[in-house]
Amino acid sequence: MAQAAATTAVMTGGRFFLGVGTGENLNEHILGDRWPRAATRLEMLEEAVEVMRALWSGDEVSHEGRHYCVENARLYTCPDEPPSVMVSAFGPKAVEVAARIGDGLVTTSPDADVIDRYRSQGGSGPVVATTKVCWATDEAEARRTVHRLWPNSGVPGGLSQELRTPAHFAQASELVDEEAAVGPMPVGPDPERHAESLRSYCEAGVEHIYVQQVGGDQEAAYRFLRDEVLPRL
């Protein structure tokens, strides 16, 4: 990951940040390793970021830590400035780690308490949010689209981090009805509804918002956001 991030940062002229978190069982268990508890994964994340930053110096690195061992490793292509490490965090312990090791915080909800905790723990980097919308000329159609394409957004709590296979996600998603799938996501053609959603992120303390359109009509959706939603903010 250190090598991939360094190469990408060089190729994009620095227009890149590395987003990290404690992972998902879906992606991690395929290596055959034990899936650790959340506290252990936070330890692993902190140590991994330490090793990556050492490698981004371009020096030869040897490291023997609690979770990782590196011997005589060196990256030969490094950017002039190391990539920013943006840490995804939801629970209080993860937020503390993000404040301690991250160059910024990544969130998916306008949770002012999480952002305030990040700041109070010393986090000074930008707060970045990713949010989903579904623009369509018909609200009912938009709701059906979200339920068809993104029902996993209604899977509650930490279950998404624990499910092992796509089949398990499909099974869990069968329990998600349309109302739960849509949740607070702004859907349909009303620009004020979309603006109000984005406004809630701004008011919570988010500084950069990345918007994903669920479904098709990508160009029309972003024209709508540009021409009808942004002027309201």
Secondary structure, 3 states (H helix, E strand, C coil): CHHHHHHHHHHCCCCCEEEECCCCHHHHHHHCCCCCCHHHHHHHHHHHHHHHHHHCCCCCEEEECCCCEEEEECCCCCCCCCCEEEEECCCHHHHHHHHHHCCEEEECCCCHHHHHHHHHCCCCCCEEEEEEEECCCCHHHHHHHHHHHCHHHHCCCCHHHHCCCHHHHHHHHCCCCHHHHHCCCCECCCHHHHHHHHHHHHHHCCCEEEEEECCCCHHHHHHHHHHHHHHHC
